[in-house]
């Protein structure tokens, strides 16, 4: 029975790659200089009873290099969109003009750069946690197979393989974080 066990390492790698892709998306929201519509991608608005991305409740535009505007389609959601932006940790103070929310992007000072590196660090830690959860799932499958008659040698081999995949993913996340923090601190 133990010879029949095959751990789907491709699935584990794919799930870990998903965590890293999500991290890339979150990092793209941390703009270091120019305004960008993608900086609002992680912001979710409590609209119509569910959490909705900002680009699904209004039109996001970048009219100039230091300004993002959101033209909210439903007047009743303007306050919720404004609140979501304030609580997002982006460090942007929304200004209302009817149904249009203007987001002036401030020049980054040393303090704000440090804050953004901390935000980047928390995004990276969330990605590491996701990778570790995938690792735990793989280890649980191995333990289950061990209970069904897998030899200890096979168990050690599979556990080593899962750990190797995990280590590679964590190393990639750490490198991505280092690169992003370097971009943020660059004046």
C-alpha positions as a Python dict, from the first residue, in 0.01 Angstrom:
ca = {
    (1, 'X'): (0, 0, 0),
    (2, 'X'): (285, 238, 76),
    (3, 'X'): (415, 206, -281),
    (4, 'X'): (88, 353, -408),
    (5, 'X'): (138, 689, -233),
    (6, 'X'): (219, 980, -460),
    (7, 'X'): (222, 1330, -319),
    (8, 'X'): (115, 1588, -576),
    (9, 'X'): (418, 1816, -539),
    (10, 'X'): (311, 2008, -851),
    (11, 'X'): (-10, 2103, -671),
    (12, 'X'): (185, 2219, -366),
    (13, 'X'): (420, 2426, -585),
    (14, 'X'): (126, 2573, -777),
    (15, 'X'): (-44, 2678, -452),
    (16, 'X'): (280, 2831, -322),
    (17, 'X'): (324, 3012, -655),
    (18, 'X'): (-28, 3149, -605),
    (19, 'X'): (78, 3299, -271),
    (20, 'X'): (378, 3462, -442),
    (21, 'X'): (160, 3594, -728),
    (22, 'X'): (-70, 3748, -470),
    (23, 'X'): (233, 3907, -303),
    (24, 'X'): (340, 4057, -638),
    (25, 'X'): (-8, 4210, -673),
    (26, 'X'): (7, 4353, -322),
    (27, 'X'): (356, 4490, -385),
    (28, 'X'): (234, 4660, -703),
    (29, 'X'): (-15, 4851, -487),
    (30, 'X'): (276, 5003, -293),
    (31, 'X'): (365, 5279, -534),
    (32, 'X'): (682, 5458, -450),
    (33, 'X'): (642, 5772, -658),
    (34, 'X'): (381, 5810, -928),
    (35, 'X'): (8, 5765, -887),
    (36, 'X'): (-131, 5441, -1029),
    (37, 'X'): (-474, 5281, -1048),
    (38, 'X'): (-323, 4949, -938),
    (39, 'X'): (-237, 5094, -598),
    (40, 'X'): (-610, 5064, -513),
    (41, 'X'): (-642, 4697, -616),
    (42, 'X'): (-613, 4553, -262),
    (43, 'X'): (-873, 4798, -124),
    (44, 'X'): (-1212, 4634, -73),
    (45, 'X'): (-1538, 4823, -14),
    (46, 'X'): (-1834, 4692, 187),
    (47, 'X'): (-2088, 4733, -93),
    (48, 'X'): (-2430, 4567, -115),
    (49, 'X'): (-2351, 4327, 169),
    (50, 'X'): (-2019, 4192, 40),
    (51, 'X'): (-1660, 4304, 10),
    (52, 'X'): (-1611, 4441, -343),
    (53, 'X'): (-1300, 4572, -520),
    (54, 'X'): (-1299, 4949, -569),
    (55, 'X'): (-1290, 4918, -949),
    (56, 'X'): (-1632, 4746, -933),
    (57, 'X'): (-1805, 5038, -758),
    (58, 'X'): (-1658, 5322, -962),
    (59, 'X'): (-1422, 5431, -1239),
    (60, 'X'): (-1060, 5470, -1131),
    (61, 'X'): (-856, 5726, -1329),
    (62, 'X'): (-509, 5879, -1305),
    (63, 'X'): (-551, 6233, -1448),
    (64, 'X'): (-201, 6343, -1343),
    (65, 'X'): (115, 6194, -1196),
    (66, 'X'): (24, 6269, -832),
    (67, 'X'): (-356, 6225, -843),
    (68, 'X'): (-595, 5930, -859),
    (69, 'X'): (-969, 5989, -895),
    (70, 'X'): (-1257, 5751, -836),
    (71, 'X'): (-1594, 5833, -988),
    (72, 'X'): (-1830, 5630, -768),
    (73, 'X'): (-2135, 5513, -961),
    (74, 'X'): (-2373, 5481, -662),
    (75, 'X'): (-2396, 5800, -456),
    (76, 'X'): (-2480, 5592, -146),
    (77, 'X'): (-2140, 5420, -157),
    (78, 'X'): (-1923, 5734, -161),
    (79, 'X'): (-1883, 5732, 220),
    (80, 'X'): (-1800, 5360, 226),
    (81, 'X'): (-1540, 5396, -50),
    (82, 'X'): (-1382, 5690, 134),
    (83, 'X'): (-1376, 5491, 460),
    (84, 'X'): (-1221, 5186, 287),
    (85, 'X'): (-940, 5404, 146),
    (86, 'X'): (-872, 5569, 483),
    (87, 'X'): (-853, 5229, 657),
    (88, 'X'): (-645, 5061, 385),
    (89, 'X'): (-308, 5170, 521),
    (90, 'X'): (-210, 5337, 193),
    (91, 'X'): (-151, 5667, 372),
    (92, 'X'): (-372, 5862, 134),
    (93, 'X'): (-626, 6119, 251),
    (94, 'X'): (-933, 6111, 20),
    (95, 'X'): (-1102, 6440, -76),
    (96, 'X'): (-1470, 6438, -176),
    (97, 'X'): (-1614, 6631, -467),
    (98, 'X'): (-1972, 6504, -512),
    (99, 'X'): (-1947, 6145, -633),
    (100, 'X'): (-1581, 6190, -728),
    (101, 'X'): (-1318, 6099, -472),
    (102, 'X'): (-980, 6258, -533),
    (103, 'X'): (-668, 6097, -391),
    (104, 'X'): (-368, 6331, -395),
    (105, 'X'): (-54, 6118, -372),
    (106, 'X'): (184, 6283, -126),
    (107, 'X'): (557, 6310, -187),
    (108, 'X'): (721, 6031, 8),
    (109, 'X'): (919, 6153, 307),
    (110, 'X'): (1158, 5937, 510),
    (111, 'X'): (891, 5849, 766),
    (112, 'X'): (638, 5743, 500),
    (113, 'X'): (903, 5533, 326),
    (114, 'X'): (967, 5349, 653),
    (115, 'X'): (592, 5294, 698),
    (116, 'X'): (568, 5152, 346),
    (117, 'X'): (858, 4912, 411),
    (118, 'X'): (669, 4787, 718),
    (119, 'X'): (354, 4739, 506),
    (120, 'X'): (563, 4549, 249),
    (121, 'X'): (702, 4336, 532),
    (122, 'X'): (353, 4248, 655),
    (123, 'X'): (247, 4154, 300),
    (124, 'X'): (553, 3927, 275),
    (125, 'X'): (476, 3769, 613),
    (126, 'X'): (120, 3692, 498),
    (127, 'X'): (267, 3522, 189),
    (128, 'X'): (505, 3319, 409),
    (129, 'X'): (211, 3211, 624),
    (130, 'X'): (23, 3098, 312),
    (131, 'X'): (326, 2898, 197),
    (132, 'X'): (359, 2737, 542),
    (133, 'X'): (-10, 2643, 534),
    (134, 'X'): (45, 2467, 199),
    (135, 'X'): (349, 2292, 355),
    (136, 'X'): (134, 2179, 648),
    (137, 'X'): (-126, 2036, 407),
    (138, 'X'): (148, 1836, 233),
    (139, 'X'): (288, 1711, 565),
    (140, 'X'): (-63, 1609, 676),
    (141, 'X'): (-102, 1400, 359),
    (142, 'X'): (230, 1230, 433),
    (143, 'X'): (129, 1159, 795),
    (144, 'X'): (-199, 1012, 677),
    (145, 'X'): (-11, 783, 434),
    (146, 'X'): (227, 685, 718),
    (147, 'X'): (-77, 578, 918),
    (148, 'X'): (-185, 368, 620),
    (149, 'X'): (142, 178, 606),
    (150, 'X'): (405, 402, 444),
    (151, 'X'): (759, 320, 551),
    (152, 'X'): (955, 568, 762),
    (153, 'X'): (1218, 601, 489),
    (154, 'X'): (951, 701, 235),
    (155, 'X'): (802, 941, 488),
    (156, 'X'): (1140, 1113, 538),
    (157, 'X'): (1195, 1138, 160),
    (158, 'X'): (854, 1297, 101),
    (159, 'X'): (891, 1532, 399),
    (160, 'X'): (1231, 1641, 267),
    (161, 'X'): (1083, 1713, -73),
    (162, 'X'): (798, 1921, 73),
    (163, 'X'): (1047, 2112, 291),
    (164, 'X'): (1270, 2180, -11),
    (165, 'X'): (976, 2326, -208),
    (166, 'X'): (881, 2538, 95),
    (167, 'X'): (1236, 2666, 144),
    (168, 'X'): (1256, 2772, -221),
    (169, 'X'): (925, 2960, -196),
    (170, 'X'): (1024, 3136, 129),
    (171, 'X'): (1361, 3235, -23),
    (172, 'X'): (1182, 3383, -327),
    (173, 'X'): (945, 3579, -100),
    (174, 'X'): (1240, 3714, 101),
    (175, 'X'): (1416, 3823, -220),
    (176, 'X'): (1098, 3992, -347),
    (177, 'X'): (1065, 4177, -15),
    (178, 'X'): (1426, 4292, -21),
    (179, 'X'): (1385, 4424, -377),
    (180, 'X'): (1061, 4607, -295),
    (181, 'X'): (1202, 4762, 23),
    (182, 'X'): (1502, 4882, -179),
    (183, 'X'): (1266, 5046, -432),
    (184, 'X'): (1068, 5215, -154),
    (185, 'X'): (1374, 5354, 25),
    (186, 'X'): (1533, 5481, -298),
    (187, 'X'): (1502, 5860, -314),
}
